[in-house]
Amino acid sequence: MSLRSARKGTLTACLAVLLALVVSVPGRIPNSPGHLGSLVETVLPWTVLAIPALIVPALVRRSPLAALSLVLPVTVWGTLFGSTLADKSSPGGDLTIASHNVNQENPDPEGTVGQLLASKADVLALEELTPRTASAYERALASAYPYHYFKETVGLWSIYPLSDVQALPIVPWTRAMRATVETPEGSLAAYVVHLPSVRVNSAGFTTRARNEALGRLTAELHRESAQNVVVLGDFNGSADDRAMRPLTRHFASVQTTAGDGFGFTWPSRFPVVRIDQIFVKGAKATSAWTLPATASDHLPVAARLDLLPRTPLGSRHP
């Protein structure tokens, strides 16, 4: 082996070790400048694409060192994400809940409703409503869901009665709400959320508005005393993003605990990230899945939930 080949093999080996470190400890990546750590955590599953990119030069250069080093990132990625690819669903569940960012530019609200009705969800959350489309969704869903509430951009439709309904001021306009769903199996506090958008540009991963709104939402959730709580909607972030930890520290992602695969939701034509989420506390998910595409740029998400046994619903702290 020539000195030059050895050097090239060493470079590939170093890159393989670096990839393994990124995948195994993304939390060590600094979040400045430009919220780089959050960005890496958001797209972390796609680091798998770097593995074949390293295999090619290892084979071309016939470097045993480079080839052997690739075992490390393959093992680390498989260890971290192998269980994600498995089906973790189980039978049962008291009710089905679904969420969909319907897209304010949706050209076919009626068709979207038809596809959502096919999910047979007991509780349905919608985000990115507009004054024009909200009334259309209200009319189209009226026969299936006798109870509903919407305020500006978010709404909740239910086959069960709603109480304690209120908009939540996490941003200057209404992008979040809370309601108590009174099911035969028990009460469920439901939060519908649409966090502000994020962008990747010359300034990096711009998440400030989203993170500030998330902080206000988390403060509301800390005051919640219901034993069964679900938080669902468009979070404009993955459950792995470190900015989500104040939420995920106390709430479980249904896709993580009861889903099958990564459950990517955006963009709907070729989903690369899951930003539409359902989180639960108290209640347990027995299954979680994405629904078929509608005319929106997001895929709907759904889950089947088991509620904790009914007890009197405590009042929320002031």
N, C-alpha and C positions, 0 to 999 in steps of 0.2 A: 504494500500500500504506500502510495506516494505521500510526502508531507502535505501536499495540497489537498489530497483526498481526505487525509486524516483531519485536517483543519475544517473541511466542509462537513465531515461527519460529526465533529465536535460541535459545530454551530447548530446543526439539526438537533443534536442531543440536548444542547442547552435550551433551545426553543421548546423542546418537548417537556423538559423539566419546568420551564417557566409556565407553559400551558397548564400543567398539572397543578402548579401552585395557584394560578388564577382560578381554576375550577374548584379547588379544595378550600381555599381561604379568600374568597372574593371580598370579605369584610375588611381585609387588611389593605385593600386598594384605597388610597386617599380619595376623599370626595372633592378635593379641590386640586386643580382648577376645574370649573365647569361641571361639578357633580359627576365626575368620571366614575366613581365607585357605584353610584346608583345606576348609571347607564350600563355598566358591565353586568351588574346583577339582573337588570331587566332582560338582557339578551343572553344570559348565561347558558341556557340549554343549547344555543347555537354554536357554542365553542366546539361542539362535536365536529363541525365542518373543518376546523383547523387540523384535525387528525389526518384525514386523507391528504391534506395539503402538505403535511410533513412526511407521509408515507412515500409519496412520489420521489422526492429528492433522496430519501434513504435507499430506495430501490435503485434509482438511476446511478447513484454513487457507490452502490454495493458496500455500504458502510455497516458492519455488524453493530458498532456502537450506536449509530443512529437508529437502526432497526430495534435493538434491544431497549433503547430509551423510550420508544413509543409505547411500550407496555405500561409505563407509568400513567400517562394521561388517559389511556383507554381504561385502565383499572379504576382510576379515580372517577372518571365520568360515569362509568357503569355502576360504581358503588353509590354515587350520589343520585343518579337519575334512573337507575334500573327499576327501582320500585315504582317510580312515577309512571312507567310504561305499563305496569301491571294493572289489571282490573281490580279495584278495591271495593266495588259495590257489593251490597248484600240485600237480601229480601227485606220487605217491610217498609215502614214509614207511615207517619200519620197524615202528611199532606205534601203536595208538590208545590214548589215555589219557583217562579221564573222571573228573569229580568232581561230587558232589552233596551239598548240605546237605539231608538228607532230612526235617528238621523233627521235633523230639522229640514233637510232637503229631500226627504223621502218622497219619490214620485208616486208611490202606490200604497198609501196608508191602509186602504181596504184589503189589499192583498196581504200586507204585513199582518193585519189582524187575523185573517183567515189562517195563516200559518201558525200564529201564536195560539189560536183557539185549538188547533190540532194537538198542542202539547198537553191539553187538559189540566193546566195548572190551576190549583185552587186559589193561589195568590199571584198576581202579576204586577211587576213594577216596570214602569216605562220612564225613560230619560230622554232628554232633548226634545221635549214637546214644544210646540209653538202655539200662539193664539189661533193660527189657522188650523193646525192639525189636531190640537187637543180636543176640540169639539167633534172632529171626525172620529177619533178613537173612542170618545165617550159614547157616541151613538152606536158605533159598530160593536162595542163590548157590552152594551147595556143589557142585552138579553142573557148573556152568560154570567155577568158579574153584577149582581144587584147592589153591591156596596163599592163605592169608590170615592177617591179624593184626589184632586190634582191642583197644583199651584204653580203657575208659570211653566217651568221646564220639567217638573217631575210629577209623577202620579202613581197611585196604587189602586188596583182593582182586585176585589175579593168576592168569593162566594159566601164568606162569613162576615158577620157584622164588624164594623170598624168603630173604635172609640179613641179618645185622647189624641185626636188628630191635630197635628200642628206642623207648620213650616219651621225649618231650622236655619238660623242666620249664619251659615258658614262662609258665605260670600255676600256682597251687597245685593244681589238678586237671588231668587229662590232656586237653589240647586240641591236641596235636601229636605226631607220631611220625615216625620215619625208618626206611627199609628199603632194602636193595639188591635191585633186580629183576634177575635173571640172564636176559637175553634171548639168543636165538641171535645177535643182531647186536652184543651188548655189554652191559655192566653199566650200570644206571641207578640213581642215588641218588634216591629218591623221598621227599619230605617232604609229609605230610598235615597241614593246618593249619586251625584254627578260631580266629581271633582274637576277643577279647571284643567285645561289641556296642557301638555308639555310639548316641547319642541327640541330638536337637535339642530343647532346652528353654529355660527362662528363663536358664540359665547359658551358653547358646550351644551349640556343637557339642562334646559331651562325649566326648573321645577318649583320655583319659589312660590307662585300663587297656589299650586296644587298642595304643596307641603303646609302652607299656612292654613288653607281650608281644612286639610286633614287634621291639623292640630286642634282646630275648633270642633270638628266632628268628634275627635277622640275625647275632648273635654265633655261633650254632651253624653257620650257613651259611659264615661266614668260616673256620671250621675244616675245612670239607668239602674233600676233595682229589679226589673222583671227577671224571672228565672230562665225564660226562653227568649233569646234575642237573635235576630238575623239582620245583617247589614248587607245590602246588595245594591248593585248598580255599576256605573262606569267610573272606575277609580283612576283611570289614566295612569296606571302603574301596575306592575306585577307584584305578586305576593312576596317575591324574593327581594324586592327593592328595600334597602335599609330604611328608607323614609317611611315605609309601612309598618315598621316594627312596633311603634306605640299601639297600633291596632292589632297586628298579628301576635303580639305577646299575650293577648287576652282572648282573641277570637281565632277559630280554626277555619282554614280555607276548605270548603267542601270538595273542591277539586283535588286537593292534596290528600284528604282523608278518605274520600269515597269515589273519586273519579277514575277514569281510564285514559291514561296519556296526559299530555300537557294541557289539553283543552284550550288551545289558542283561539282567540276571538277576533283579532283585528290585524289587518283589514280582511273583510269577509271573503274576498275572492282568493286570497292566499294568506291565511292567518299566520303571523310570525310571533305574536306575543299575546298573552292573556291579560287584558286590562279590564275586562268585565268580570266582576267577582261576586261571590256569595260567601260571606263569613258568618259563622254562628258561634254562640256561646250558650251553654246549657243544652239546647237542642243538639242532636247529633244527626249528621247526614248519613243516610244509608246508600245513596247513590248520587252521582252528579254527572252532568253531560252538557254538551252544546247542542242547540237545536239547529235545524236546517236554516240556510241563509234566507233572508228576506231581501227587500229592496234597500235595506240599510247597509252601511259600510261596516257594521258590527254584527257578529253572530250573537243570537240570544243564548243565555245560559239558564240551566234549570237544575234543581236538586230535589230529592225526596228527603224529608226530615222526620225524625222521631222526636217528639216533645217530651220533656220531663213531665211526670205526673202532675195533674192540676193541683195547684195550691192557690190561695188568695193572692192576687197580684198586688204587690206592694206599691205604695205611692212613690213617685220619683222624688228625689231630693231636690229642694229648691236651688 
